[in-house]
């Protein structure tokens, strides 16, 4: 039935959905994930090996540790991030110490298994057992081995427990950074809706592709594949760092909770850090998730982890990235080989360019003789390669580019012969003015190449103008005089106006060519996305979806602008239109 509330003033959304906004709460007894069915291929004697669906035990912890933290407006900022990493290291150290002791016992146990001879039936059962449980975690596999020995008397070797290494800590650090971004977005929605009810923290969504593509200052944080991320994720789940593993489809990330013994968050409502020590002990509950048949590929953007790094060297061009991120021995050799080949190619380019740099006097003499009147410019791609990976210093690179500009300028004087002093003054003029910041520091090398492209276009434009009008250019030092800014003064500075007009024409031409395609794309997006958005809002208003499920659907299936539209829709929604039970 519909609500009988006749008050025309809209209720606050946080009060409106206070009770059921987070979904139905049902008790949870065990956290398991399904695995594939294994076909039975043994004789009738082994009736206890059944081809039924079983749930894979990844991590079984105490009920107290399996309760996620609760907060009102949680975020992870620098202080809570550092506290979480400290707790993670303490937790992992305790796990590793325990596992090392257990591995010593497992080694002794496996040595005793080598002396045992199995008959034909037992050997068949061993193959079936290994095939069935080989993909399970070592701890669960060893438990099944103990059960097999207790029930059948068959003693099989056990798996050694995995020791968590530093590489896994780096992966967890990047996963925690991603969780901080997810919490920030989710908490903003909760704040906008005015909800002040304490609730369990949002589950962490781990997308291995997205984690593998995280960047820090333009360099991958951890240069590994998404499969490596998945392997480290399994180790973290098996160690109890993550729990409540939830599979959401092959095109979506998995969802987990972070162990409350490790996680620390800041509650913006109370302005206090939330940890396991200041949580109330209550019976563990979990929300029942609705199934959604629509799954889309998560949109992955390059996420930059902001970090203050000073790369403003005045001697070299672009700073080389730190390569101290190698995890394994085989990865090291492969990486070194790739870097060696790339470095050899770059060094060769740098050496060839360095040979082109001449002394000022010798260079000006060649200009006077007309040696560069038909000069073919250096390929701009080579210049960009040098700017990004080369070994030439900025001072040398700047001198190379100034000589390139004057070589291109020489074609304006094919029919005249400027004297040596004019070229020398022009050289000194460019050396004192070009490629310098207002503070006197040199441009970065990639910016120098951009300016070189601009100067080449302007010189070509000037050459066409002189050929068309028949006007003779001034001497080089006069033509490059920065004070000649008007058309009647016939100076190089005035060509800047033509270059800016050229850039504007290119942008307008590109815009006019794409306007029809862009309009069609926007029109289709408005139609399709609007229908999906209205449908999910309707389901939420009819209490068929919780707030978290609705927000996840919009984040994974609709464009970015619909997140803000979702908040506005709820804030402006009238309580009279909402169905109540």
N, C-alpha and C positions, 0 to 999 in steps of 0.2 A: 504494500500500500504506500501511498505518497505521504510526504511529511505534512503535518497539520499546522506547521509554523506559519503564521500569517504576517510576521514582522517584515516590513519592507526593507529594513537595513540589512545589508549582507553580513553574514558572519565571517569571522576571520578563518582562513583556510586551515590554520593550525588547530583551531577549536573544532572545525567542522569534521575533520578526519582524525580526531585525536585517538579514537579507539581502534579503528580498523585500517588506518592508513598504511601500516607496515605489513598487512597480510594476516592470514589466519595463523595462530600460534598452536603448534602441536608438539607433544613431547617426542624427543629423539632418544633412541636407546643405543644405536650403533652406527658408525660411519663406515660404509663400504662402497665399493664401486663394482659394477658388473664386468664380467669377462666373457670371452667367447666360449661356446660349447665345444668340448673335445669329444670326438667320436670314440666309442669303446671298441677296442680291437684286440681284446684278450679273450681267453676261453671262459666258459660259463663258471669256472671255479671262482673267479674274482668278481662276485656279484656286488661287492661294496664299492667298486669303481664305476660310478654311475655317470652317464652323459647328461648331466643336468646343469642348469645355470647356477653358477656359484658367484659369490661376491668376494672380491679380492681385498684382503686385509692389508692395508698399506701402513696404517699406524693406529695403534690402540693405546690411548693414554687414559689417565684418570678422568673421571667425570668433571672434577674441579678445573683441570687444565683445559678441558675441551669447551668451556664456556667462553665465547668471545667477549671482549671488553665492551662496556656500555658507556656512551657519552651522548651529549646533546648536540653540540656543534664541533665535532672532532676535526682536527687537522694535524699534519705532521710537518713541523717547522724544524729549523736547524737544531734546536736543543733536544727536542724529542727524537729527531733522526739520530743524533749522536748517542743518546741514551739507549735507543733500540739496538744500535750496532754494538754497543758495549755489552748489553745483555745477551745479544746473539753470540758474541765471542765466548762469554762465560758459559753459556748453555752448551755450545759446541765442544768446548774444552772438556766439560764433564762427560758428554756423550762419547767423545773419542777415548778418554781415559778408561771408561767402562768397556768400550768395545775392544780395546787392545788386550785387556785381561781376558775377555771372552774369546778373542781370536787365538790366544795361546792355548786355551782349552780345546778349541775346535781343531787346531793343528794336531794335538795329541790324539784326539778322537779319530781324525782322518787317518793317522798312521795306523791305528788299530784296525781300521776298516780294510786296509790293504791286505791284511793276512786272512781275511774271510773269503771263502770260496762259495759262490752262489750256484745253486742247481739251475736247471733249464727253466723251471717254472718261476723261480725267484728272479732270474735274470730277465724274463719277460715282464714280470711285474715292475722291475726296476726301470725298464725302458718306458713303460706306460707312466710310471710315477714322474720320471724326469721330464717327459714330454708335457705332462699336465701342469707341473709346477715350476718349470725352469724360468718362466718369465716373471715369477713372483719375487717380491723383495726377499733379501737374505734372511731376515728375522722370521718372516712367515714361512719360508721354505724350511728353515731348520725346525720350526715347531711341527710341521707336517712330517718331517723325518722322525722326530721323537714319537709322534703318534703312530707312525707306521711300525716302528720298532716295538712299541707297547702292544699293538694289536696283532701284528703278524710275525714279529720276531725277526724282521729283515733289517739289517743294519746297513745304512747307506751313508756316504760321505756328506758333510754339511758344507754350506757356503760360508766363506769368511765375510764378516761384517765390514761394511764400507767405512773407511776413515775419512771424515770430511776435511778437505784441504782448503787452501787459501783461494783457489779458483772459485769454489762454491760460495765463499764469502763475498767475492766480487759480484757474482751473479745475484746473490741476495741483496746486495747494496743497490744494484740497478732495479731490481724488482721493487724494493722499498721506495725508491724514487718514483717509480710509476704508480705505486699505491698512493703516494702523497698527492700526485696529480688527480687521481680518481677521487680521493677523499675531498680534495679542495672543490672540485666541481659539484660533488654530491652535497656537501655542506652548504654551498652557496644556494642551492635550490631549497634546502631546508630552512635556511635563514630568510630567504625571500617569502616563503610561505608562512613564516612566523610560528613554526612548530618548536615547542620547548619541552617535548617529552623525551626522557632518556630512553635510548634504544640500543640494541646491539650494533656494532660497527658494520658498515657495508663490507660485503665479501670482496676480497682482492681478486681481480680478474687478470690472469697471467696469459698474455698473448706472446708466445715465444718469438714470433716474427718481429713484433714491435720491440720487445726487449733487446733482440739482437741488433736492431737498427738505431738504438739510442746513441746519441752523439754528444761529445763534450768538446766545444770549441772547434767544430767541424771535423773532428776525428771520432771514429767509433769508440765508445767507452770500453767495450769488450769485443774484440774482433773475432767472434765465433759464429757458428751457424745456429739456426733455430733448433736443430736436433741436439746440439750441445746444451742449449738452454733447457730443453726438456729433460735431459739426463740429470742435470744439476737439480732441477725441480723435483725429480723422483727421489734424489738423495735427501732433499730437505723434507719431503713428506715422510719418508721412511724414518728420519731422525726425530720427527715430531715438531719440527719448526712450523709446518703447515698442517692443518687438519680440515675436516669437512670438505674433502675433495669432491667437486661436482663437475661432471663432464657436460659441456654445453654444445657439442657438435664439432665436426672436424674443421670448420671454417671460423670458429670462435675460440677465444681463450677459455681455459678452465677456471673455475672459481674455487677459492680456498679461504680459510680464515688463518690468520697468523697467531701462533701460540701466545696467549696472554702473558706467559712468563717472560716473553721477549719484547712484545710490542709496548711502546709508550706513545701516547698521543696527547695533544694539548686541546682541552675543551675551551672553546672561545666563549662559551656561556659563563662558565665558572672561573675562567682564566687560570686553571690549574692543570698540572700534568695528571693524566689518568693512567694508572698502572694496575697490575693485578692486586697489589697490596691494599689499594683504597676502593676495591670493588665489593659490593654486597654479595654474599654467598646465597644464591637462590637455585632452584631446580633448573637445569638446563633445558631450554626450549629452542625450537627453530621454526622458521616460517615455511609453509608449504608453497613451493614454486609452481606456477602454471606452465604447461608446455606451450611453446610457440613453434609452429611449423615453419615459420619464415626465418631463415638464417641468411645473413648477408656477410660478405667478407668485411672484416674490420678495416676501416680506413686508417692507414698508417701514415703518419706524417713524421718527418725528421724532428725528433724532440731534442732540443738542446738543453743540456744541464749547465746552467750558467755558472761560470767560474771566473774569478779575477786572475787573469794570467797576463803578465807583461811580455808581449812579443815585439816591442818597439825597438829592435836593435837598429842602430844607426849604421852598422857596418854591413850586415848581411841583409838579404831580401826577406824571404818568407821563412819563419822559424820552422825547423823540422819537428814533427810530432814525436812525442815520447813513445818508444817501443818497448817499454818495460811491462807489457801486458801479456807476455807469453806464458801459457800454462803448462804445456807438455813438451817433452824432448823432441818428438817428431815434428811438432808444429814449429819449433824453433828452427830446425834445419830447413824446412820448406820456406819459412818466412825469410830467412837469411838469403836463400838462393834467389827468391823473387826480388828482394831489395837490392841484391848485388847486381842483377841484370839491369834493373831500372836505373840504378846509380851509374853504371857504366855508360848507358845511353845518354844520360843527362850530362855527365862529365865530358863526353865527346862533343855534345852541342855547345857546352860552355867554352871548351877549348877553341872550337871553330869561330865562335863569336869574338872571343878574346883576341884572336889573330887579326880581326878586322879593325880593331882600335889602333889609330895612328897617332903620332905626336902632332901637336897643334901646328907647328911650322911646316912639317912635311905635308900635312893634310891641306893646309891653305895653299901651298905651292901647287898641288895637284888640281885644286879648284881653279886656280888662276890659269893653268894650262888647258883646262876644259876636259880633264880626264873623266869627270863624272857627269858630263852633259847627257849621256844616255844610260845612266845608272839604273839597274834593275833592283828595286828595294828587296830587303830581306823578307822572307815569308813571315807574315804576322803570326802564324801558328808557332813558328820557331821561337819568336820573341815571347809569346805567352808561356811556352814550355820552360824557357829560361827563367821567366819571372816567378813561376811556381816551384820549380825543382832545381834550378841551376845553382851554380857555385860562384858566379860573378858577384862582386860586391855592388852595392847601390851606386857608389861613386863611379865605378867603371861602367856600369850599365847606363848611367845617366850620360856619360861622355859618349858612349856608343850611339845613344839615341839622338844626341845633338848632332853628331856627324851624319847620321841617317837623314835628319831634317835638312841639313845643308846640301847633302848629295841630291836629295829630291828637288831642292830649290835651284840647283845648278842648271836644270833644263830650261829655266826662264831666261838664261843668259847664253843660249846657243848662238845667237846672232850678235853678241857683244862680249867684250872681255873685261870684266871688272878687275881692277888692280889688286895686288896682293894685300895691301893695307885695308881695303874695304872688306875682304873676306875675313881678315884677322879681327877687325872690329866687330863684325857680325858674330863671329865665333865667341868672342869675349862677352858680347851682349847676351847671347843665349845662355852662356855659362853662368852669368850673374843673375838671370831672371827666371829661367825655366826649371820646372820640376822641383820647386821649393815651396814649402808651406810658409804661412805668415810668420811662424816662429823660427824660420830658418832651417828646419829639418827637411830632409829629402823625402819625396814621395815614396810609397811602396812601389816595388817594381811592376806589379800588375797595373797600377794606376798610370805609371809612366807609359806602358804599352797602349793603354786607352788614349792617352793624350797624343801619342805618336800616330795612331789611326786618324785622329781628328786633324792633325797637321798635314798628313798626306792628302786628305780630301781637300783641305783648304788650298794647298799648293796646286793641286790639279785644277781646282776651280779657278784659281788666279791665272794659271797657264792658259786655260781656254778663253778667259776674258781678255788677256793681252793679245792672244792670237786673233780674236774676233774684232777688237777695236783698233788694233795696230799701234797701240800706245806702248812705248818702250818703258820697261820697269826701271825704277831707281836703282842706284847701287845697293848691294846687299845690306850694308849697315844702315842705310837710310830707309830702305824698304821694310826692314825689321824694327825700325824705331817705334817703341810702344806709344809714343805721343801722337802718332799719325792715326787718328781715330775716325776721321771723316772721309767721305767718298772722294772729295776733291784732292785730298792729300795723297791718295793712292798708296796707302800703307797696308802691310799684311794684317794688322789688327782688325781692319774693317771686314776682312773675310769671315770673321767670327759671326757676323750677322747672317751671312749666307749659309753658314753651317747650321746655325740654330733653325733657320727656316727649312733647311733640308731635313733635319731631324723631325720637325713638326709635320712636314709633308708625309714622311714615312709612317708616322704614327696614325695620321688621319687616313692614309690609304689602307693600312692594316685594319683599322677600326671599321671602315666602310665595307671591306671585303668580308669581315666576320660578323657584321651586325645581324644579318638574316639568320645565320647559324646560331648565334647566341640567343636571339629572341625565340627561336624555335625550341632551343634547349630549355630556356627558362619557362616557356609556356608548358612544356611537357612535365617539367619538374613540379610546377605549381599544381597541375591537375592530379598527378599521381601521388605526390607526397601529401597534398592536402587531404586526399581521401584516406590515406593511411593514418594521418595525424588525427583526423576527426574520429576515426574508428577506435583508435586506442584511447582517446579521451573519453569516448562514450563508454567503453568497457571499464575504465577507471571510475567514472562517476556512478556506474551501476554496481560498484563493489565487486567487479569480476577480476580486477587487477589491483595489486598493491602499488604503493608509490614507488618502491624500489624497482619492481618489475616494469612499471610504466616508464620510468626514467631510463632503465637499461634498454628497453625497446627503442625509444626515441634516439638514444645515443648511438645504437648500432645499426639502425635502419633508416634514419632520416638525417637530412643535412643539419649543419651546426645551428642555423638560425631558428630551428624548431625547438631547441632547448630553451631559449629565451621566450619563445612564443608559448611554451608549455606553462612556464611560471605565470606569465601574464594572463593566460586563459583561466588558470585556477584562481588567481586573485580577483578577477572580474566576474567569476561565476556566481550566480545567485543560488542560495540554498533551497529555494522553492523548486528548482528544476531537478534536484537530486532525489533519486529513489532511496527509500529506507526500508528496512525489513521490519 
